[in-house]
Amino acid sequence: MEQAIRLSPRDPVIASFYNMIGTAYLVHSHTDEAIVWFEKARKASPSVPIIRSRLAAAYALRGETERAASELAEARRLSGEGPFSSIARLKAYPNVGLGVPKIRALYESTYFAGLRKAGMPEE
């Protein structure tokens, strides 16, 4: 992803690259690094709810609950009645890799744990 960013720094989907890097850092519990990349992604594409939700999780894991709640609220606003209304709905949404036990465990201990701290209900 970093090479893609270097080769095409004005790519119209650069936020996706930033988001993927941030997600890798998040699921490996490198929260500070994840936040840097998610903030870049948010700046590049402020209306993408998944970026907002992952940033919310990272902020919450770092103990910044007000910022986390604000990002989560924005993800919900942007997605309407989408997957960000509850953990159960988000888990039911088609996610790449969540069928793989190791990946699911990484998401559970980081992304979903952070969303719970940010105020996302289970149901």
Buried (B, 14 or more C-beta within 10 A) or exposed (E): BEEBBEEEEEEEEBBBBBBEBBBBBBBEEBBEBBBBBBBBBBEBBEEBBBBBBBBBBBBBBBEBBEBBBBBBBBBBEBBEEBBBBBBEBBBEEEBEEBEEEEBBEBBBEBBBBBBBBBEBEEE
